[in-house]
Amino acid sequence: MNISRGEEVVVSKGELVCQVHAKVTHCFVLVEGELEYFLTDELTEERTTLFTTSERGVLIGWEVLHAPGRFIASVSIKSGSARLLQIGAQDFFQALTTSILKRLCLQIHSFLGASFLKQSRLLSKRVKQGAVNLENYFIAHDSDLSERAQLLKRSPFFGEFLETEIKDLAYLLERREYEAHELVYDQNEDTGGIFILIQGEVSIRRLEGDAYLDLRSISTPGYIFGWSSSFDTTSISRAYTERKTSVYFIAKNDLGTLTSDTSFGVSFFKMIIWLMSNQLQLAHSRYLQLREDYNLVSVNHLIDINRPRIPLPSPLHQVPHLLKDHTTQALAFSTLHHLHHHGTRQERHLASICLDLLKSEEREIVFLSSLANVYSEVVQGMDEKKEKNRKVCAEKTKQAFGQVLFHIEAKERLPAEPGHIFIYNHLVNHPYYTLSNRFQLTLDSHFLSSLILNDHYNDPGIRVVRYGKGFEYGHQDYYDNLGYINVYSDDSDLKDAESRNRAKEKFYKEANEYLGAGTNIIVSPEGTSFASEESPGPFKMGPFNLAMNADKEPYIVPIVFCNFDKRITENLFYCKVLEPFKISDKKGEDQSLKAFVKAYQQEFANKVAQARMDAENLLQKYNQR
């Protein structure tokens, strides 16, 4: 950094140059030596190195350019000693030129690259999540200058520029349209200019060898990306669209005319530094997140290190507390979305970063709320309209699974007409998806009713469900309103043999009537649920006896499920339709039904094991897209 003013100082190894959160009163330029940037946990006092540098001319204290002017990391001397040029903050301000600011942009850009490299070594499996789509913003192709200027004013980046400067920029905007999954610019390439989002979603990602590091998902109108070309360097990341997207583009040469040695240029590059400073803080938080493997840790850290910048009455201070329990997390996201659109510039930007870090958590909260909505719709339905309740349940379930990454394979194998027995490996629910009344909507069976049977036959079928235990009032209220067939299982209250036999006789009678009327029956032959790794359990004879004793022999339609017992943030929900069969066609003439079921259980288990591998491969392909 070519700044002539200042006093040279020599600092010994291990000594602090600056402390995180401290007010910037002096800036420092490295003349000789090596620096370590680090953060220290206030509770454990554990020190985490962010990166080191020995590049001559590195500036410490650029944070003084934006209120509240506090260091975002601690810096100490890593080498035996170091020579630094110490400059008063006011002297630094007086020496500012667009040339110095562009050099500073390059420096912070290199810090970002170093930080991303460290993060890539800590990558672990996680489902790539898109933003929860809560806002639609539209500008017509023939929009006038005032509409384009209004979009710029929405942005935390351009919001503080003068009206005349906004208009000068608006004149230069060129509209571009992209289809879903289209590359906007690639890593290590000149972006050619800056991009401003109108509508859609753009993912920013970095590739390190075979590892992908997802950096940002931009879905807020007015946000800019591709800014590296403004200070004449290539991008350290790639940008591609998640869905159909519209952007404005300002070519590098046009932008250069506005920024070259002008007051506008000083303002513009100060804002680029503000943006990259926030990105660097996000990178620090993401590094901690990858070490802890928990997004909430990074959000808490991000808000904590920015507390000096956040106004005291700001609701941002409440967010870490609201995120501690999933019963209050919806309020946390509501707060963040409100600040994202209506907060101060700093609140809007921090809220945007928090929402980006918490995409997976927000999607889970929306999913959990949708499951609660399924329950409420069914319980509040009229008791005498069970068929309608089943239909509503299927429709609301399909809406809930709109938040989930899933794959259905071989749906074309489904019989053309209904009236068959659908069997499946029943998976336990993850405890996280337990509703407030302790009830769990079994995800696999609801998925089968809704996204397979109702989608294909326009009817969700009739499920066979267990009698609940006495304290499971949520279970009773829910299934009583759906008109399903009840049976006793090991997870039901114990009943005498006579009660169980009556229930078994009722099952065969009612199920046979439904099959005869052309209604599908859904039943798990295991009679209970298992984890994916232990699935399937031993088969009971019920559904196979039903098939063999039906008035007209139905097809057995086997369905394989994988990962429905996992968190949606970590896995792909996988479902495969196996080849339907009639027992009379598949069982040997001299083979007993019991022997056939035992042999088929092993065949089915092999299909489940193969499905687990297929699901893993699909997830890897999806995350590398």
N, C-alpha and C positions, 0 to 999 in steps of 0.2 A: 504494500500500500504506500504510494508515494505522497507522504505528508511530511513536510520539512519541519514544521513546528514541533516542539516538545523537548523533553529532557531524558537523556539515556540513563537507565537504571539497570543494575545487575541483581538478579534474584537467584537464590540458591535452590538446590534440588529439594523437592517436597514442599517448598513454601507456596502459599496461596497467592495467586495474582488477583483473583476475585472470588466472591462467595455467592452462590445462587440466592436470588431474591434481594441481594444488596442493591442499593441505589447506585447507578452509574454516575460517578463524579469525574472519573478519568477514563480515557481510552488508552489502549496499549497496542503498539505495533511490534511484532516479533522481529528482532534483528538477527539473533543467533540463538540456537538451542531447540529444545523440544517441549511441547506443551501437552498436558493431559486434561481433557474435558471429562467431568464426572458428576454424578449425583450421589447423595448420601441419604439413606433412609433415616428419617428423624427418630423412629422408634428403635430400630435394631442397630443403627449406625453403620449398617453395611454399605460399603462403597462400590458403586457400579461405574466402571469405565465406559464412556460413550464412544470416544475415539481419541487418537493422538495425532499431532501434526508437528512438523518441523519446517514447514514452508515459510521462507522468508517473506515478510510483509503482511503476515496474517494479522488481522485487526481483532482485538478483544474489546467488547463494549459497544457493538453496533446497536444494542437494545436501547441506547439513549435516543435513538431516532424516533421512538414512539413511546407515548405515555403507557405505564408509569415509569419507564426507563430503568428497569431492574434486570439484572443478569438472569438468563434462563438456565445456566449451568455454572458449576464451579470450575475453575481452571487453576492448575498447579504446574510446577516445573518438574518435568520427567527426567531431563538430562542433568548432568552434574551441576550446571548453572545455565542461566539464559540472560541475554541482553535484550532489553525492551526499551522502546521509545514511549515515554509517558506523556500523554496529551490531555490537557484540560477539556472538559466536555464542550465548553463554549468555543474554545479554539478549534475543536473538531468541526463544530457546526459552521463556523466561518470559512473553513477550508473546503467545504463540500462542493463538488462539481459533479456533473453527470458522469464524467470519466471515473472519478473515485467511486461513485455509487455502483457503476457497472462492474468495477473490479471487486467491490464488496459482494455483489450478487454472485460473481464467479466463485468467490471464497465459500459462501454459504452453500452454494450448489455443490461444491466438492465435499463439504461436510455431510450433506444429505446423501451423496453417493457412498461415502464411507460408512454412514449409519445403516444404509440399506444392505450393504455387503455383510455387516455383522448380523443383521436380522435374518438374512437368507440361510445362515448356518443353523438357525434355531427353528426352522419351519417344521410344523407338524400337520397331520391330516386335519382338515376342517372343510366343511362344505362351503363353497364360494357362494355368498349371499348377495342378492341384488337389494337395492333400496326398497323399503316399503313405500309403495306409490300412494301418496296422500294428496298430491297437488297436480293440477293440470294448468298449464300456462300456455296461452296461444297468442301468436302474432301472425297476422296474415302475410302472405308473400309480398303483397303490395303495400306493406305498412309504411306509414309516413315517418318523418324525422322525429316527431314528438313521441311516437310509440317506441321507437328504438332508443331514444334518450331515456324514456321511463324505465325500460329494462335495465339500462346501465345504472340508473339511480338505485334500483333494488339491490344491487350488488354491494356487499361490504367493501369490495375493492374500490369501486368507482364512486361510492356514495358521498365521499368528502370532496370530490373535485368540483371546480367552479362550473356554473351553468354553461359558460362559453366553451370550456374545455370538453364538457360532455357532448355538446353539439358538434365540436370539431371531430370527436371520435365517432359520433353517430353517422356523420357523412361518409366515413371510411368503411362502414360495416358491409360485408358481403355475405349473403345468406347461403348456407350449404346444408344439404339434406343427406342423411345416412340411413341405410337399412340396419336392422338388428345384426349384431356380431360383425360389423364392418370396421376395419382398421382405419383410424383417423390419422395417426402417425406412429412410427415405430421407434423403438429404443435405439439410441446412438445415432439418430438422424436429426437434421435440422427441421423443426416443425414448420418453418416458413412464415410464421406469424403467431398471433395469439388467437385463441378460440373463446367464445362466450356462449354458454349454453342458453338456448331458448326453451326447449322442451325435450324430454327423453331422459336417457341415463348413459353416462360415459364412465367406464372403469379405467382407472390408471393402475398399471401393473408393471413390475420389473422382473426380468428374467435373469437368474443367476445360475448358469449351468442348466440342470434339469429342474430347478426349483423356481416356482412362481411366487412372487411376493405381491399380494394385493395391497395397494397403497391407499387409494381413495375410490369412492363411488360417487360421482357428482350427479345429482338429480335436481339441484336447486337452480331455477332460472336466474341468470345474471352472473353465475360463477365463471371464472376464467381458468383456462388451463393451456398448456403448451407455451408457457411464458419464457422458456429458456432461450428461444431465438431472439428475444428482445435484448439480451446481453451477449449475443453472438457466440452461443455454444450449442452443442447438441443436447437432446433430451436424455435424461437418465432413466426414462420410463417409456412405456408405450401406452397409447390410448385407443380404446375400441368401444363400440356401442353395445349396450346390453339389450336395447330395444330401439325401435325407430326413433331417430333423434334429429333435431334441428339445431343448428348453431350459427352464430355470426363469426366471421373471420376478418381479422385486420392483418394485411400483409406486412411483413417485416420492414420493407422499404418505406411504406406509407407511415408506419409507426415511427421509424427512424427519423423521418422528416419532422414529426411533432416533438420528438424527445431530444434531438441533438442540440446540446448547449442552450436549453431553454428552461424557464422556470417550470413549465409543464413537465419537462424531462426530469428535473429534480424531484418533483412531486410523484411522478410515475415510478421512478426507481426506488424512492423511499417506500412506496406501497408494495413494490415487488419484494423488497427486503422484509417488510412487515409480513407479507404472505409467506415467504420462505422461512422466516423466523418461527411462525406458527407451525409450518410444516416440519421444521426441525424439532420443535417441541412434541409434535405428534409422533415423529420418528423415535424420539426418546421414550415416549409413553408406550409405543408399539413394541420397542425392544424389551421393556419391562413386562409387557403383556406376554410376549413370546416366552420369556423366562418363567413367568408365573403360569402361563397357559390359561389366562382368565382375563377377559376383556374388561370386567368391572374394575380390576386393579388399575389398568391404564387410565380409565376415566377418572377414578378417584385421584390418581397421581396428576393427571392433566389439570383438573380443577384446582388441586392443592397448590401446584407450582404457579398457577395463574391467579391465586387469590389476591395478590397485591394489585392486579390489573382489573379485578371485577368489583363493581360498585357494591358497597356494603348491603344495600337492600335487595340485591339481585337474587332472584329465585335459583340461580345456578348453585348457590351455596347449599341449597336443600337437596339437590339432585343425588349426591352420593348416599345420603340417608334414605331417600326414597327407593334407591336401587337395591337396598339390602334385602328386601323381602318382595317376593313376586306379587303379593297382594297390594303393594304400593308402587310397583314398577310402571304400571300403566299411567299413573299420575306423573311419574318422572319423565316418561316419553312425551306426555302432553305438555309438560313444562318446557322440555327441550324444543319441541316443534313450535311452540308459541314464541320462544326467544329466537328461534331460527329465522322467523319472519318479522318479529316486532321488537327485538331487543336492540341494544346499542351495537355499534360495529363490532366491538370485542365480544359481546354476548352472542351475536349472530354467528361469528366465526367459530367460537368455542362450541356452541351448540351444534353447529354443522359437523365439527370434528367428533364430538361425542356421539352423535347419531351415526356417523360413519363407523366408529369403533364398535358400536352396539347394534349393528344391523342384525346379527344373529339373535341377540337377546330380544330385540324388538319384534322380530318375526315370530319368535317363540311366544312372546306375550300376546301378540295378535292371534296366534294359533290357539293358545289356551283360552283366550276370551271367546274365540269362535266355538270351541268345544262347550264352554259354559252356555253359549247361546243355543247350541243344539239341545242341550239338556232342558233349558228353560222353555223352548218352543214345544218340546214333547210333553213336559209335565203340565204346561198350561193349556195343552190341547184338550178338546172335549173327549170324555171317556168313551162315549158311544161312537166316535168317529176315528176308530183305531187305524183304518186303512189310510185315511187322510194324514193321521199323525205319522205313519210310517213314511209316507211320501214326503212330508215336510222334513222329517229326520234325514232322509237321503239327500234332499236338496241342500239343507244347511250343512250337512257333512261334507258335501262336495265343495261348498264355499270355504269351509275350514281348511281342507287339503289344498286349497289354492296357495297357502303359505309354505307348502312342503315340496321338496324335491323328491319326485317319485317316478318310477318307471313300470309300466305294465307291458308284459311280453306275451305274445301269442294269443291275443284276444280273439283272433280270427278262428280259434278252435272252439269257441263257444257254440253249443247247439243253436240252430236257427230258431227253434220254438222253445218256450219254457216248459216247466214241469219235471225238473230233474233235481238230484241231490248234489249239492256243492259241499265238498269236504275241504278242509284246510288245516294247516298246522297253526295252532293257536298260540300266539306269543304274549308274554306278560306285558303290561304297560309300564313305562318308566314312571317312577314315583312323582317326577316333576309335573306330570300331566294329571295329577289328582285335583279334583275340584274342591271348593271350600267345604262342601258337605261330605268329603272323603270318598265321593263316587268317582269311578274311572270309566270313561267311555272306551270300551275295548276298540283300539284303533284298527286292528286287522279286520274284524268282522264288520265294523261300520264301513270301512273302505270297500269291502266285498259287496255289501248291500248297495252302496251308493254308486261308486265309480265303475263297478263292473255290471251288476245285475240291473240297477235302475237305468244306467246309461244304455245298456244293450236291449233290455226287454221292457223298458218304461215301467218297471215294477221292482221294488227292492227285495221282494221275496219274504219268506217267513223264517226267522231264526229260531233255533233251539237254544234256550238260555237256562241257566241254573236257577233254582229257588234261592233267594237271598237269605242271609242270616237275620236274626231278629233286629239287630242294631243297624242294619243296612237300609235305613229308610229311604235314602237316595236311590238305591238299586230298585226297591219296590215301587216307588212312585214313578220311576222312569219306565221300567219294563211293563208294569201293569197297564200303561197307556198305549203300548204298542201292539198288544194282542199277540205276543209271541207264544210259542209252546214251552212250558216250563217242565224241567226234569230235575231230579235230585242228583247232586254230585258230591264229591269229597269236600267241596268248598261250601256246601249248604249245611243248615242246621240238621243234626241227626234226627231221623224220623224212624218210626217202627217199620218193620218189613211190609206190613199191609199197606201203609201209606205210600211206600216206595213202589210197590207193585201196581197200585192204582194209578200212580203218576206215569209208570212205564206203559201201561195199557192205554192210557189217554194219549200219550205221545204217539204210539203207533196208529191209533185210530185217527187222530187229527192230522198227522203228517200224511197219511194215506189219502185222506179226503182232499187235502191241499194239492197233492201231486195229481190226483185225478182231475182236479179243476184247472190244471195247467199252471200251478204256482210253484216256484222254486223253493226248495228247503235248504237252509244253510245250517250245517252242523259240524262241530269239531269232533272227530272220532276219538280224540285224546280225553275229552271230558274235563280237561283243565288246561292251564297255560304254562309255557316254558320259555326260557331265554333262547335266543337264536342259536347259540352254540350247543344247546342241549336238545334242540327241536329236531324231529318230532318225538313226543313221548309214546308210550304204548297205546295201540288202538283198542278201543272197545268195539263191541259187535253191533251196537245199536243202528247206525246208518246203513250197515251192510245187510242186517236182518230186514230193515225197512225196505230196502231195494228188492230183495229176493221175495218178499211177501206182498209187495204192492200189486194192486189189481192189474196194472200195466207196468212192466219193468222199466224204470227210468234209467237214464245214464247217470253214472257217477262222474262228476266233473271235479277233478282234483286241482286245487289252487295252492301254490307255494308262496309263502311270505318270508321275507328277510328284513331285519333291522327295524321292524315296527315296535320293537321293545327298546329302541335307542332314542336319544335326543335328536330332534330334527336338525340341529346345528352341526351334527357330527357325521351324519350318514345319509345315504340315499335309500328311501323306502322302495323296496323291490318286490314285485308281484309277478308271478308267471302262471299262465293257464296251461296245465298239462293236458295230454290227450284224453278226452272223455272215453268212457268204456261202459259196457254192460257186463255185469258180473258173469252172466250166463255165457258170454263170448270169451271171457278171459280165464275163468276157472276151469281147471281140468275136470274131466268127467268123474274120475274117482277121488278127486280132491275134496275134502270137507271144507265148508265155508270158513271154519276157524283156521284151518291150515292156510287157506287162500289169503285171509286177512293178515296172518302173521307174515307170509311171504311178501304180500303187497306193501306192508309197513316198511320192510327193508328196502324195497324198490323206491318207495316214496322218500325214505330217508336219504338215499343216494341223490335223488333229485334236489332235495333241500340243500345238501352239501354243495352240489354243483352250483345252485342258485346263489349261495353265499359268495362263491368265487366270482360269478358273473356280476353280482352287485358291486363288488370291490373294484373290478375292472372298469365298470361303467362310471363309477365315482371318480376314478383316476382320470378317465378321458374327459369327464365333465370339468374337472378342476384344471385341466390343461388346455381347455378351449380358449 
